[in-house]
Each structure stands twice: as C-alpha cells, then as structure tokens.
Amino acid sequence: MGMVEILASIDREISTLQRARALLAAGAGGGRKRGRPSKSSALVKALTKEPAKKRKKRNLSPEGRKRIAEAQKRRWEANRKAAAGAR
C-alpha cells in the first residue's frame, strides 16, 4: 500500500468523521422536542445503529395447535357456564 492510498484512506476517514460530528452537533442544540424527529437525528441513528438481526421463524406443530384449540374451547365453555349461572 503506497503513501497515496494511505493518504486517500485517511482523507475518507476524516470526511466521514466530520459529517458525523456535524450531525451530532446539530442534534445537541437542546432537549427533546415534540413531534416528528428531524432528518439529522435520523441520520445519526442510522449511522450509529447496527443492522437488526433477523429472527428465526417459529413453527407450531399440529399437535401443539390442537392442544391450544382444545384449551380455548374449554375456556369458552367455562365462560358460557359462568354467564348462564349469573342469569
């Protein structure tokens, strides 16, 4: 890696840091305001936040689905009996 590439890399890093500093300084003007956040604060969050990890989808087995359905039917029956007894 030659000196020209190193200097170019340093210049890119400096410009990135200057943009981040400008965004942070713009957001540090005062307390939180009501309403929609400004674009600068959204950019700061976008620059500093890591990408969200995708969650693995959870599947329900047919047996589990049947157990849940039966339990719900028992709850409905108990509610019907309680409502009939209250009349």
N, C-alpha and C positions, 0 to 999 in steps of 0.2 A: 504494500500500500504506500503510494508515494505521498509526498507532502501536499500536493494539490488536492488529493482525495481526502486527506485528513482535515485540511482547512475547509473544504466544502462540507464535510460532515459536521464540523464544529459550527459553521455558519447556519446549517439547517437546525441544529440543536438550539442555537441562540435564538433564532427566529421563532421556534416553537415555544421556548420558554418566555419570550417577550409577549407572544399572543396570550399565553396562559396567564401571565402577570396582569396584562391589561384587562382580561376578563375578570380576574379576581378583584382587581382594584375597582372596577365598575360595580361589582356586586357588593362591595364593602361600604357603600355610601351611607347606609343607615340600617335600621331594624327591618324586620319583615313587613312587607306591605300586603294589604288585602288584594284579592283579585288574582288575575292570571299572572304567572311569573314572566319576567322579561326574557327575551331571547338570550341575553348574555348569561343569565343564571342557568338556563337550559343547556347552553354550550359548555359551561363549566362542568355541569353534572355529566354531560356526555363525554367530555374529555377525561374525567377522573374516574368514572364508573367502569368496572369490568363487565364484560358481557355476561348476561344471565345464563346459568346452566339450565339446559333443557331437562325437565323431569321425565322419568320413565313412566309410561302409561301403565296403570294398574288394572288388571283384568279380574273380573269376578267369575268364579266357576258357576256352572249351572246349579250345583248343589247349594252353594252359598246364596245364590239368587232365590232358590226355592225356600231356604230357611228364612230369609228376610221377608219373603211374601207371606209365609205362614205366620210369622210373628206379627206382621202388620194386620193380618186378618184377625188374629186373636185380640189385638188392641182394639180394632173396630168393633168386634163382638162385645168386648168388655164395656166400651163406650155406649153401645146400644142398650145393653142391660142396665147400665147406670142411668141412662136417660129414661128408660121405661120405668125403672123403680122410683124415679124422682117425680113422676106424674101423679 
